[in-house]
Amino acid sequence: MGLLMRPRRPLMRLAAGAATAGVAYHAGKRRSEQDAYNEQASAAYASTQSPPQYAAPAPAPAQPVDATGELERLAKLHDSGALTDQEFGAAKAHLLGV
């Protein structure tokens, strides 16, 4: 018989439910604000990070030019008629750096 005679307190239940709902609402609101802040912070951090930049391989060292051998080869081509006077002069000037 104790169960039937128990006093009902609807106002207390309503207050407890409202308090629980209020706490849950504010916790959810804080969570969404924190998520927005985290996204902004992640975007700001990502913008400062650059992808790794790999250095281009160093160019191969230039082969030393044998100026006298090259001039002899050009002279032979000029004597054989393969190079005109103008072409020979331009190639010789380029080779000597003039």
N, C-alpha and C positions, 0 to 999 in steps of 0.2 A: 503494500500500500504506500510505501514511501515514494514510489515513482509518480503516482498520480497526484500526490499532495505537494510535489516539488513546485516552488514558485517559479513562474516563468518571468524572464527579464528580457523582453524584446528590445528595450532601449539599450541595454548593455551589449546585447549581441550586435545591434546596429552600430554602436560606437566602436566595438572591437573590429568589426568588418571594415568600417570606414578608416580606422587607423591602419589596418593592414593594407588596404587599398592605397592609402596615401603614401605609405612607406614604399610600396611596390612601384607606384607612379614615379616618385622622386628618384628611386634607384634606377629605373629605366631611363629617366631623363638624363641623369648623370652619366649613365653608360653611353648614351648616344652622343652627348657632348664630348666625352672622352674619346670615342671612336672618331669623331670629326677632327679633334685635335691631333690624334695619332696619324690620321691620313695626311693632314697638312704637314706635320713634322716629317713624315716619310717622304712626301713629295719634295719638300725643301732639301732634305738630305740627299735624295736621289739626284736632284739637279746639281748638287755640288760634286757629285762623283762622276768622273769621266771614265769611259771604257779604257782598258789598258792600251797604251800606245806602244807598238812595237817599233823599234828602230829599224830603219831600212838598212839592208846590208851595205857595207862599205863598198864603194866602187873598186873594181879591180885596178891595181896600179897600172899606169900606162906603160906600155913597153917602151924601153928606151929606143929612140930613133937614131939609126946610124946615118947621119947626114951625108957623109961622103959616099957611102954605098948607094943611098937613095939618089943623090945627084948623078952618080955614074949611070944608074939605071935610067934616069930621065934623059941623060945625054944620049944613051944608046937608042932610046925611043925617038928622040928628036933627030938623030942621024939617020935612022931607018925611015923616017917620014911619018911615023905614027903620031907624032905631036907636031903641031904647027909652032911657029916662033912665039906667037901669043900664048899658047897653052903651056909651052916650055917655060916661058918667062913667069907666068902666073904660078905654076907649080914650084918653080925655084924660089920665088918670093915668099910663097906660103911656107915652104920648108925652112927657109932661113929666118922666117918671122919678120920680114920687112914689110 
